[in-house]
């Protein structure tokens, strides 16, 4: 069900106003499940920048759009990883949770689409703020399930002005070990669930020990066991994550992981599986971003990202897809998220030029 939120207003761009808009978004804490807190602020920002219509879909994705014809979808995400950061601005750099990942890129997409509005015709331009990108990818998956029409898709992520043509796949799982327990004074008599789990985790880390984009990498992100210092744990839990490039098959990697857990007597509950994605350099989205960079004095650079994004899911909509945005991805998910206002504006100019290029197709 669509909830209409916006009207058309004249575009007026200033560095001060862009900074104020980003600060407004950053001051709204929006981890997965709390994205709706951003809807009203986004509607006000988009109203100011001249979008013809805004609405929220059934899962909480926010859309601002204008025009009719072939669809250019500019998709970023509303949610951030949990953990509030105090928002600050020194006149050049803005610090806060989501500054890099991905409210800075989202605002750049809003501004870029707004700047292109008077220069394009015969296209529908949609800016989408998707939900749950940092968890289960609900927002992007919903668009695929609904068979959304999109001829071209640009993904708003921190690429530091690189054009991302690939993201690795991901498997997130919870490993659960159970044992009869016992007294810590005689561990040779009892049985420790933690020991069983650690045995699995050691082989997990050894088997998937890659250290580059082209290899399978593994991480243990959460570990919990035991309820008393002198008691062997009867249950132990760990959250694990695998990342792998397009050269590996999701089903085969998943099966190998499940077999490994079974050998150690550990239950493995798959939380999320996302296939890797890689698009060709001659994709229209990639070419449009390259031209957008050149027109704004930026030397185009092609990058492959070690992480996973909504691009992995939305690639099912079209082969003409790529990711781009301001911000250093090394700062994402850290307490040092900071972005410059000038970079947000520079990225928006690239996006505007890319939209104009795609509208010519």
C-alpha positions in Angstrom: 0.0 0.0 0.0 1.4 3.4 -1.0 1.4 6.3 1.4 1.9 9.6 -0.5 4.3 11.8 1.3 5.8 14.4 -1.1 5.1 17.3 -3.5 7.3 19.2 -6.0 9.6 22.0 -4.8 12.3 24.0 -6.6 15.8 22.6 -6.3 18.3 24.8 -4.4 21.7 23.2 -3.6 24.2 24.5 -1.0 26.9 22.8 1.0 25.4 24.0 4.3 22.0 22.5 3.3 23.5 19.2 2.3 25.3 19.0 5.6 22.1 19.7 7.5 20.3 17.0 5.6 22.9 14.4 6.3 23.1 15.4 10.0 19.3 15.0 10.2 19.5 11.5 8.8 22.4 10.5 11.1 20.7 11.7 14.2 17.9 9.2 13.6 19.1 5.8 14.9 18.0 3.2 12.4 19.4 -0.3 13.0 17.5 -3.1 11.3 13.9 -3.0 12.4 13.9 0.7 13.2 14.1 2.1 9.6 10.6 3.5 9.8 12.0 6.3 12.0 13.6 7.7 8.9 10.5 7.9 6.7 9.2 11.3 7.7 12.7 12.9 7.6 13.3 11.5 4.1 9.9 12.7 2.9 10.8 16.2 4.0 14.2 16.1 2.4 12.8 14.7 -0.9 10.0 17.3 -0.9 12.6 20.0 -0.7 14.6 18.5 -3.6 11.6 18.4 -5.9 10.6 14.7 -6.2 7.1 14.2 -7.6 6.1 11.3 -5.4 7.3 9.5 -2.3 5.8 6.4 -0.7 6.6 3.5 1.6 6.0 -0.1 0.5 4.7 -3.0 2.6 8.0 -4.0 4.1 9.2 -0.4 4.9 11.2 0.4 1.8 11.1 4.2 1.1 10.8 5.5 -2.5 11.1 8.9 -4.0 10.5 9.1 -7.8 9.7 11.2 -10.8 9.1 10.7 -14.5 7.7 7.9 -16.7 9.4 5.3 -19.0 12.3 3.1 -18.6 13.2 2.7 -14.9 16.5 3.9 -13.4 16.6 2.6 -9.8 19.0 4.2 -7.4 19.0 1.9 -4.3 20.8 2.4 -1.1 19.7 1.3 2.4 18.2 2.9 5.5 19.5 0.7 8.2 22.9 0.8 9.9 24.7 -1.7 12.1 23.7 -1.4 15.7 25.6 1.0 18.0 24.8 4.7 18.4 27.5 7.2 17.6 27.4 10.8 18.6 26.9 13.0 15.5 29.4 15.9 15.0 30.3 18.3 12.2 33.5 20.3 12.1 32.5 22.3 9.0 34.0 19.8 6.6 33.6 16.3 8.0 30.5 14.7 9.5 30.9 11.9 12.0 28.1 9.5 13.0 26.7 6.0 12.6 25.7 5.6 8.9 27.8 8.5 7.6 29.7 6.1 5.4 27.4 3.0 5.4 25.1 4.2 3.9 23.3 7.4 4.6 26.0 9.5 2.9 25.6 7.5 -0.3 21.8 7.6 0.0 21.8 11.3 0.3 24.2 11.5 -2.7 21.6 9.5 -4.7 18.8 11.8 -3.7 20.8 14.9 -4.7 22.0 13.3 -7.9 18.5 12.3 -9.0 17.2 15.8 -8.1 20.0 17.5 -10.1 19.3 15.3 -13.2 15.5 15.9 -13.1 15.4 18.9 -15.5 17.8 17.1 -18.0 16.1 13.8 -18.6 12.8 12.6 -20.2 11.3 9.3 -21.1 12.5 7.7 -17.9 11.3 7.0 -14.4 13.9 7.8 -11.8 13.4 6.1 -8.4 15.5 6.5 -5.3 15.0 3.7 -2.9 16.0 3.4 0.8 15.8 -0.3 1.5 15.4 -2.1 4.8 17.4 -4.8 6.6 20.5 -4.6 4.3 22.6 -5.2 7.4 20.7 -8.3 8.4 18.6 -10.5 6.2 18.3 -8.3 3.0 14.5 -8.2 3.4 14.1 -4.9 1.5 16.0 -6.0 -1.6 14.5 -9.6 -1.6 11.0 -8.1 -1.4 11.6 -6.2 -4.6 12.8 -9.3 -6.4 9.9 -11.4 -5.1 7.5 -8.7 -6.4 9.3 -8.8 -9.8 9.9 -5.0 -9.7 10.7 -3.5 -13.1 14.1 -1.9 -13.3 16.1 -1.4 -16.5 19.1 0.0 -14.8 20.2 -0.2 -11.1 22.8 1.8 -9.3 23.6 0.7 -5.7 24.5 3.4 -3.2 27.4 2.0 -1.1 30.7 3.5 0.1 33.1 2.8 -2.7 35.3 5.9 -2.3 34.4 6.9 -5.9 35.2 3.4 -7.3 32.8 1.6 -9.5 32.0 -1.7 -7.9 31.3 -4.5 -10.4 31.5 -7.4 -7.9 30.5 -8.3 -4.4 31.4 -11.6 -2.7 28.7 -14.1 -1.6 28.0 -14.7 2.1 26.8 -17.5 4.4 25.9 -16.6 7.9 25.1 -19.3 10.4 24.7 -20.2 14.1 26.7 -23.2 15.3 25.3 -24.9 18.4 27.1 -27.6 20.4 25.5 -29.6 23.3 27.1 -31.9 25.8 26.4 -33.5 29.2 28.6 -31.1 31.1 30.4 -31.9 34.4 32.7 -30.4 37.1 35.6 -28.3 35.9 37.9 -30.2 38.4 37.6 -33.4 36.4 37.1 -32.4 32.7 38.4 -35.8 31.7 35.2 -37.3 33.2 32.7 -34.8 32.0 32.0 -33.4 28.5 32.2 -29.7 27.5 30.0 -28.3 24.8 32.5 -25.4 24.5 35.3 -27.9 23.7 33.2 -29.5 21.0 32.3 -26.1 19.5 35.9 -24.9 19.6 37.1 -28.1 17.8 34.6 -27.3 15.0 35.6 -23.6 15.0 39.3 -24.4 14.7 38.8 -26.6 11.7 36.3 -24.1 10.3 39.0 -21.3 10.5 41.7 -23.6 9.2 39.6 -24.9 6.2 38.4 -21.5 5.1 41.5 -19.5 5.8 41.6 -17.2 2.8 43.2 -13.7 3.1 42.2 -12.0 -0.2 39.1 -11.2 -2.4 39.7 -14.3 -4.5 39.6 -16.8 -1.6 37.0 -18.0 0.8 37.4 -16.1 4.1 35.9 -17.0 7.4 35.1 -15.1 10.6 33.7 -16.0 14.1 31.7 -13.0 15.1 29.9 -14.1 18.3 30.7 -16.8 21.0 28.8 -17.7 24.1 29.0 -20.6 26.5 28.7 -21.6 30.1 26.8 -20.3 33.2 29.2 -20.9 36.1 33.0 -20.8 36.5 33.4 -24.3 37.9 30.9 -26.0 35.6 31.6 -27.5 32.1 29.3 -25.9 29.6 26.3 -28.0 28.5 25.6 -25.7 25.6 27.7 -23.4 23.4 26.8 -21.0 20.6 28.8 -19.2 17.9 27.9 -17.1 14.9 30.1 -17.6 11.9 30.4 -16.0 8.5 31.9 -17.1 5.2 32.6 -14.8 2.2 33.5 -16.1 -1.3 33.8 -14.7 -4.9 31.9 -15.6 -8.0 34.4 -18.5 -8.8 32.8 -20.5 -5.9 29.3 -22.0 -6.0 27.0 -21.1 -3.1 25.4 -24.6 -2.8 28.8 -26.4 -2.8 30.2 -24.1 -0.1 27.1 -24.4 2.0 27.2 -28.2 1.7 30.8 -28.3 2.7 30.1 -26.2 5.8 27.2 -28.4 6.8 29.3 -31.6 6.4 32.0 -30.0 8.6 29.6 -29.3 11.4 28.1 -32.8 11.2 31.6 -34.4 11.6 32.0 -32.5 14.8 28.5 -33.2 16.1 27.6 -29.6 15.9 24.2 -28.3 14.8 24.4 -25.6 12.2 21.5 -23.2 11.6 21.8 -21.2 8.4 20.7 -17.6 9.0 21.3 -16.2 5.5 22.8 -17.3 2.2 23.6 -14.7 -0.5 25.2 -15.6 -3.8 28.1 -13.6 -5.1 27.7 -11.2 -8.0 30.0 -9.9 -10.8 28.9 -7.9 -13.8 30.6 -7.2 -17.1 32.6 -4.0 -17.7 30.4 -3.3 -20.7 27.3 -3.1 -18.5 25.4 0.1 -19.3 25.4 1.0 -15.6 29.1 0.6 -15.4 29.7 2.7 -18.6 27.3 5.4 -17.4 29.2 5.7 -14.1 32.5 5.8 -15.9 31.3 8.7 -18.0 29.9 10.4 -15.0 33.3 10.2 -13.3 35.1 11.5 -16.3 32.7 14.5 -16.7 33.4 15.4 -13.1 37.2 15.2 -13.3 37.4 11.8 -11.6 39.5 9.0 -13.1 37.3 5.9 -13.2 38.5 3.0 -11.2 36.9 -0.5 -11.2 36.7 -2.3 -7.8 35.6 -5.6 -6.5 34.3 -5.5 -2.9 35.1 -8.1 -0.3 31.7 -7.6 1.4 28.1 -8.2 0.4 25.5 -5.7 -0.5 22.0 -5.4 -1.9 23.6 -5.6 -5.3 24.0 -9.3 -4.8 20.2 -9.6 -4.6 19.1 -6.9 -7.1 21.3 -8.2 -9.8 18.3 -10.6 -10.5 16.4 -7.5 -11.8 18.9 -6.6 -14.5 22.4 -7.2 -15.8 22.9 -3.4 -16.0 23.8 -2.8 -12.4 26.8 -1.4 -10.5 27.6 0.2 -7.1 29.0 3.6 -6.4 29.2 6.2 -3.6 31.2 8.5 -1.4 32.9 7.3 1.7 35.8 4.9 2.7 34.3 1.4 3.2 37.1 0.7 5.7 35.3 2.9 8.1 32.0 1.1 7.7 30.8 -0.8 10.8 33.4 1.0 13.0 33.2 3.8 15.5 35.2 6.1 13.1 32.5 6.6 10.5 33.2 10.0 8.9 32.5 11.5 5.6 33.1 14.9 4.0 30.2 17.0 2.7 32.2 17.9 -0.4 32.5 14.2 -1.2 28.8 13.7 -0.9 28.2 16.6 -3.3 30.9 15.3 -5.7 29.3 11.8 -5.7 25.9 13.4 -6.4 27.2 15.1 -9.5 28.6 11.8 -10.8 25.2 10.2 -10.2 23.4 13.0 -11.9 25.7 12.6 -15.0 25.2 8.8 -14.9 21.4 9.2 -14.9 21.6 11.6 -17.9 23.7 9.0 -19.7 21.3 6.2 -19.0 18.3 8.3 -20.0 20.0 8.5 -23.5 20.0 4.7 -23.9 
